[in-house]
Amino acid sequence: MWKELSVWFFLAIIVINNFCESSPASTHMHSGREREEDGGYSPRDHNHIVNGEHHVEFDHEAILGSVKEAEEFDQLPPEEARKRLAVLLKKMDLDSDENISRKELKAWILRSFKMLSDEEAKERMEDADENEDGKVSWAEHVADSYGSDHSEEDDEIDEHGNAIMKLKNMDIEDEKLMKDDKVLFDVADLNKDGLLDAKEYPFFSHPEEHPEMWPIILQQTLREKDMDNDGRISFQEFVGGESGTRQKDREWLISEKDKFDHDFDKDGDGSLDSSEIIAWMVPSNEEIAEEEVTHLFASSDDDHDDLLSFAEILDHHDIFVGSEATDYGDHLHNIHTFSDEL
């Protein structure tokens, strides 16, 4: 009884301490990537199932490795979609037995994740590369991400004598994000020429997918959250270091405590060490790929032999790549719903 009251008292104290703090409603952008409410990088599958609703776009992208190709497949007639999928299956089938094992499917999905990141980085770079020289300068990134309301006379000089770009009317949160971006930018600039080329830019746009960048992510997370500077993050620091607009109610705190204890604090010592912080901040593509394999097998392994035959995949082609068939069914449903309402 007293132990339970102590837990509730602890949570109540945190509620009071954080009552006036704010936090984003869902995610915010940082270096071109979405971030979760707790600050971690959004996992690749964060839009797969939302509020219990399944979105097939993720499944299609996980097979095709391209948002553009997934959109193109959605417009194809069913026969053409199956024909193109059959070509992919031969590439996916590493042992040429006309079956796709879980291991083969996982390897293919991890390959697709890499291709999706490369596609995202290329598009992001093209948007930022204002002078179209195939490289992105720091000024180009700032103009693309934060606006171009800049005057050199507003810049500040840091302790190393370097100019810190300042924009007019920039709020404190954006200033902090821009400083973090500058650190990532400088580390990603491997040849130190002040520009990011096509090889360097992915390190900046997707730092969570490059282990070389993880020490910077750790450093920035500790600076943001580690209030007592002990190199670890306690639960109170985990929830108290956020900023945003919503009140932190009891239900939210209980949810966060459960996540902290069971998802992140692997050794159960009540705080997160460096490796646990990285595991929190950086989503595991391996785990996401495993979950996607399980999902696709559950949806299409009709004979339950733990293999996906070419026939099974092609019979369920709409699950893997989509086609006009699924769109047509949606249109019919919408028409019927509209008629019923009339």
Buried (B, 14 or more C-beta within 10 A) or exposed (E): EEEEEEEEEBBEEBBEEBEEBBBBEEBBEBBBBBBBBBBBBBBBBBEBEEEEEEEBBBBBBBBBBBBEBBBBBBEBEBEEBBEBBEEBBEEBBEEEEEBBBBEBBBBBBBBBBBBBBBBBBBBBBEEBBBEEEEBBBBEBBBBBBBEEEBEEEEEEEEEEEEEEBBBEEBEEEBBBBBEBBBEBBBBBBEEEEEBBBBEBBBBBBBBBBBEEBBEBBBEBBBEBBBEEEEEBBBBBBBBBBBEBEEEBEEEBBEEBBEBBEEEBBEEEEEBBBBEBBBBBBBBEBEEBBBBBBEBBBEBBBEEEEEBBBBEBBBEBBBBBBBBBBBEEEEEEEEEEEEEEEE
